[in-house]
Amino acid sequence: MNPNLQHLFAVAQKPERRIIGLMSGTSLDGLDVALCRFSGHGMATKVQVERFATVPYAAEVKEQVREVFAKSHIDFELLCVLNPWVALLQADMVLACLREWNIAPTEVDCIASHGQTVFHAPRSQQVRAGFPNATLQIGDGDHMAVRTGILTLSDFRQKHVAAGGEGAPLAVYGDYLLFSKAGQDRILLNMGGIANFTFLPGSLALDAIFSTDVGPGNTLLDAFTQRHFPSKSYDENGALASQGQASEPLLQALLAHPFFAAEFPKTTGPELFSPAYVEQAQQRSNTTALPPTDLLATLTQFTAAGIVQAVHRCFAAGTAPAVAIYASGGGMHNALLMSILQKQLPMCTFHTTADLGIHPDAKEAVLFATLANESIAGDPAAFGQGRAGIPAVSMGKISFAH
């Protein structure tokens, strides 16, 4: 047998596996690196996060990726060279973390690398009739594996698309395995560049579990903070937005997109919710002269509105949502955004995933490590149970280190 296959088989048979989960989101803050120890699989999965770090990206990295990110016209040669360049950059970050943690690469069983999304194109947002759902992440798994010497699983979203999904959100798989609890309705809310959540009913009814994008998270807030306040990369704690007054005409124009009325599950990205989308809404609502702080206040309300509308849709019409919401992602740190959510969802209780044993900043990286654990040692039948938008598949392409 090929030694690489022997190694893969040995990892699959181990009672415990050490897996590094990597996540780099659309906000381009940096690379989340979570070293996890797994035992079991499926509903018997147990995970302990041994180490976690967010390694920030240098300005050059952000500039290079933004040249090809969410744009319909790009330098194709740059995209080609960025694919291995991002992988090698992230591989070196992983090796630096391992050195800091005094852990040898040989002590890690595999890496689960999400890569860097550069374009997301579900059919619902395409202008090209007849084409399938599509998504593209760069950061080649082979380069990651060879550079680190560690077995690597990558490109998770393609199998989801191939099996009939939209490639996002994938959180439902890990949320279902790690965070379901009988007797408590839960929403696992992630507010990254795009806001998404997983609904986990306390009944544990498989046909009621789903995950969906609900609208923009931080992507528009970050973009307009950087435009109007160049010394800042984001609106820390919502401090700038707190100085402004939200514009109701602009808010209603922003909410007028058919995405918000579309059925669950659905996906979106910065390709739709872009600065151009906001500028068009300002023109329609005659709000082009808004002061920057008023614009940020409105965009904060816009993010909250997408989340609140979606939470209400999880329950019968006229019923006040009463659910435990566990937040993660950068938006969790925005005090203004969180206060708006709590005010508009008074029957809900708000927590972070720290209350479930997973640091909220590490959650997305842990979820991709969970996908890798399932691909190596699990059973794809544990996923999805055939629900629309949640295909029952294993995800991740395997790259051997040698």
C-alpha positions, -999 to +999 in steps of 0.1 A: +000+000+000+011+035-007+027+049+025+005+080+023-026+059+023-012+038+052-007+071+071-042+082+063-057+049+075-036+050+107-049+086+114-085+074+108-081+045+133-066+066+161-087+070+193-078+107+193-067+130+164-050+164+166-063+186+138-054+222+131-084+242+118-077+273+097-101+300+088-096+332+069-128+352+064-139+378+039-129+406+064-093+397+058-083+404+094-059+374+096-057+337+098-074+319+127-054+288+138-071+264+162-052+232+173-080+208+183-080+173+199-109+151+186-122+119+198-152+101+182-172+113+153-208+121+144-230+129+175-203+113+197-177+139+187-157+154+215-134+183+209-109+202+230-092+234+217-057+230+229-043+262+214-057+291+194-042+322+177-053+348+152-023+357+131-029+392+115-023+398+079+002+425+068-012+453+047+004+439+016-015+406+020-048+424+022-040+446-008-031+417-030-062+396-021-085+426-026-072+429-061-091+397-070-117+396-042-154+398-052-147+415-086-161+405-120-130+417-138-095+409-124-059+402-134-061+365-141-023+360-138-025+375-103-053+351-093-031+322-106-001+331-085-021+340-054-034+305-052+000+290-041+012+323-025-017+324+000-012+287+008+025+292+015+019+323+036-007+305+057+016+274+060+044+295+074+019+310+099+009+275+110+046+265+114+052+297+134+023+289+157+036+254+162+071+267+171+056+292+196+035+264+211+065+240+212+047+214+192+064+195+163+046+192+130+048+154+134+026+157+165-003+170+143-024+145+124-038+169+098-047+204+088-082+216+078-076+246+056-105+267+045-084+289+022-094+324+012-128+330-006-123+353-036-158+349-052-191+333-043-216+328-071-248+309-062-273+307-090-296+332-073-270+359-077-256+350-111-262+369-143-254+338-164-285+317-169-279+279-171-248+278-149-245+259-116-239+272-081-202+281-078-177+293-052-139+298-053-114+296-025-076+301-031-048+286-010-038+254-026-039+223-003-009+206-019+013+236-012+001+237+024+008+200+029+043+200+013+054+232+031+042+220+066+048+183+061+013+177+075-016+159+058-040+186+046-077+187+038-088+218+019-114+232-006-143+220+015-170+240-002-167+223-037-183+190-025-212+208-010-218+226-043-213+193-063-240+176-041-266+203-047-257+229-020-246+265-026-212+260-009-222+280+022-229+282+050-212+251+061-215+258+099-246+236+102-225+204+101-203+213+130-230+232+149-253+201+147-226+177+159-211+199+187-238+222+200-273+206+197-291+202+230-324+185+237-350+209+252-333+242+242-339+260+209-306+274+199-293+298+172-256+297+165-251+332+151-218+340+133-212+377+124-182+377+101-181+396+068-215+380+061-239+372+089-252+336+091-267+313+116-276+277+123-310+270+139-309+240+163-344+231+176-346+217+211-367+189+196-336+177+178-359+172+148-335+167+118-360+182+093-361+215+113-323+220+115-309+244+090-282+270+084-285+301+063-269+334+054-291+363+065-273+394+051-242+415+057-223+412+089-192+435+090-184+437+053-202+471+047-193+485+081-157+478+076-156+491+040-172+525+048-152+529+081-120+525+060-133+549+033-143+577+057-119+571+085-087+558+068-068+554+100-093+528+112-099+493+097-132+488+115-156+506+138-144+494+171-173+487+195-196+506+172-181+539+186-184+558+154-219+546+146-229+555+181-222+592+173-246+591+143-283+589+137-297+561+115-316+571+083-349+552+080-353+560+043-318+545+036-325+515+058-357+507+040-339+510+006-312+487+018-337+461+029-357+462-004-335+435-020-353+402-029-326+383-009-343+391+023-376+376+012-360+345-003-366+311+014-340+294+037-314+282+032-297+309+011-262+324+007-248+357-003-215+376-001-197+409-007-204+404-044-240+415-037-236+435-005-209+458-018-202+496-014-219+500-048-251+484-034-251+510-006-244+539-030-273+528-052-296+526-022-285+561-012-294+574-046-329+558-045-335+572-010-320+607-016-295+602+012-262+607-006-253+636+017-255+616+050-226+624+074-203+594+077-214+586+113-250+586+102-241+562+074-224+538+098-253+540+122-276+530+094-254+502+082-253+489+118-291+489+119-290+472+085-269+443+098-291+439+128-323+440+107-312+411+085-305+390+116-337+400+134-359+393+104-344+359+099-347+350+136-384+358+135-389+336+104-377+306+125-410+308+145-447+309+137-461+343+125-471+365+154-449+344+179-422+363+198-389+344+193-377+328+225-344+312+217-308+310+231-285+329+207-248+320+209-228+346+191-194+344+174-174+363+148-161+399+147-196+414+150-199+399+185-174+426+196-195+455+183-213+467+214-238+488+195-248+460+172-252+436+201-273+461+220-296+466+190-301+429+187-309+425+224-334+453+222-351+440+191-352+404+203-362+409+239-374+373+244-341+358+234-312+352+257-277+362+244-245+343+250-212+336+232-200+302+222-176+304+252-205+292+272-205+261+251-168+255+256-155+270+223-139+305+222-161+325+199-131+338+178-120+302+173-154+288+164-151+289+126-117+273+126-129+246+149-159+239+126-135+232+097-114+210+118-146+191+126-154+187+089-119+172+085-124+149+114-157+137+099-141+132+064-113+111+079-131+091+106-168+098+102-198+087+083-213+111+058-248+098+067-244+117+099-246+149+079-277+165+066-301+136+065-312+146+031-326+181+040-325+205+011-294+226+011-276+202+036-262+174+014-251+143+033-215+143+021-179+143+034-160+174+024-124+183+019-098+173-008-069+153+006-033+165+000-005+142+011+027+158+025+050+136+005 
